[in-house]
Structure formats: C-alpha cells, structure tokens
C-alpha cells in the first residue's frame, strides 16, 4: 500500500509519499491509519497548510504476483492473460 499526501493549496500543490514504517514508529502500531484519523495530524511540508488530502494506492505488483501465480494465468512474458485476439492464435 502506498499512501500519498498532497497539498490542496492551489499555489502549492506539493505531494509526498508517506513512509508507513516511520509513521507507525512515530504514532504507534495501534494508531488507525485511515484518512479521517491521519488528516488532523498532517500539514504540508512546503507551505505549512493543513489543507491536505491522502490518496491510498494498493501495491498492484504484489497483488498481480499473487493473482497470476498459476501457469494458466500467464503468457510467456509473465503478463496476465486476459484474452487473446483471434489474430494471435495459431491454427497449426
């Protein structure tokens, strides 16, 4: 999971990916990490505004590795096989 904080101040627009391990060490392992829990503690590192927001992005590489772990879900180059166009199917 990647959490990115971004400043909503139009003249700033700064954004930064949060270090989740450092956040855990600073706030404690039992501290909730949802948007409403973290926003009161956040401010922009550039303009010091408290008008910030958070974006939570899943780690798609790990999810894809788990999802495509079987041979039937992979093509030769390792990408997920969703569908094959009929022009790429061989008719030997």
Secondary structure as UniProt FT lines:
FT   STRAND          2..7
FT   TURN            10..12
FT   STRAND          15..17
FT   HELIX           20..27
FT   TURN            29..30
FT   HELIX           35..38
FT   HELIX           39..41
FT   TURN            45..47
FT   STRAND          52..57
FT   HELIX           60..67
FT   HELIX           71..73
FT   TURN            76..77
FT   HELIX           86..88
//
